[in-house]
Amino acid sequence: MKAGHAVRKYRVVKADGPNDLIFQSVQRGLPIRDNNILTRFIKPAARAMGLPWVNWRSLRTSHATWLKLAGADVKDAQAQMRHSRASTTLDIYQQFVPESQRRVVDKLSSLSQRVN
């Protein structure tokens, strides 16, 4: 970090244990405000990947939908997202994905063929 002609050197990560913060201040290892995390780290990373716009809501919605596509139970997704009700996870965050619906229909077709 430059301040005029002086240069201060800080470790990039204050502490890196399994229970330490991912986004922490360099000087004291304290939590960084969520808006600073978004503007300093997440938005530049998204732009580098070609994503034009990202915010916390879009990240949470993506995470919930990916959990659904991975086959996670609604209660597991609810717990991971720390929602008090599963309806919040289902109604607000998990999105409809046509590929997922096709996969379910294919599974049902294969089950009906086994029965016949």
Contacts in CASP RR format, 6 or more apart in sequence:
PFRMAT RR
TARGET T0000
AUTHOR 0000-0000-0000
METHOD contacts of the structure
MODEL  1
MKAGHAVRKYRVVKADGPNDLIFQSVQRGLPIRDNNILTRFIKPAARAMG
LPWVNWRSLRTSHATWLKLAGADVKDAQAQMRHSRASTTLDIYQQFVPES
QRRVVDKLSSLSQRVN
1 7 0 8 1.000
1 8 0 8 1.000
1 9 0 8 1.000
1 10 0 8 1.000
10 26 0 8 1.000
10 27 0 8 1.000
11 26 0 8 1.000
12 26 0 8 1.000
13 20 0 8 1.000
13 24 0 8 1.000
13 26 0 8 1.000
14 20 0 8 1.000
14 24 0 8 1.000
14 25 0 8 1.000
14 26 0 8 1.000
14 27 0 8 1.000
14 28 0 8 1.000
14 29 0 8 1.000
15 24 0 8 1.000
15 29 0 8 1.000
21 29 0 8 1.000
21 31 0 8 1.000
23 31 0 8 1.000
23 32 0 8 1.000
23 37 0 8 1.000
23 41 0 8 1.000
24 30 0 8 1.000
24 31 0 8 1.000
24 32 0 8 1.000
25 31 0 8 1.000
25 32 0 8 1.000
32 40 0 8 1.000
34 56 0 8 1.000
38 54 0 8 1.000
38 55 0 8 1.000
38 56 0 8 1.000
42 54 0 8 1.000
42 59 0 8 1.000
43 54 0 8 1.000
46 53 0 8 1.000
46 54 0 8 1.000
60 81 0 8 1.000
60 93 0 8 1.000
61 93 0 8 1.000
61 94 0 8 1.000
61 95 0 8 1.000
63 81 0 8 1.000
63 93 0 8 1.000
64 77 0 8 1.000
64 81 0 8 1.000
64 89 0 8 1.000
64 93 0 8 1.000
64 94 0 8 1.000
64 95 0 8 1.000
65 93 0 8 1.000
65 94 0 8 1.000
65 95 0 8 1.000
65 97 0 8 1.000
67 76 0 8 1.000
67 77 0 8 1.000
67 80 0 8 1.000
67 94 0 8 1.000
68 77 0 8 1.000
68 94 0 8 1.000
68 97 0 8 1.000
68 100 0 8 1.000
69 97 0 8 1.000
69 99 0 8 1.000
69 100 0 8 1.000
72 80 0 8 1.000
74 86 0 8 1.000
74 89 0 8 1.000
74 90 0 8 1.000
74 94 0 8 1.000
75 86 0 8 1.000
77 89 0 8 1.000
77 94 0 8 1.000
78 85 0 8 1.000
78 86 0 8 1.000
78 88 0 8 1.000
78 89 0 8 1.000
81 89 0 8 1.000
81 93 0 8 1.000
83 89 0 8 1.000
83 93 0 8 1.000
END
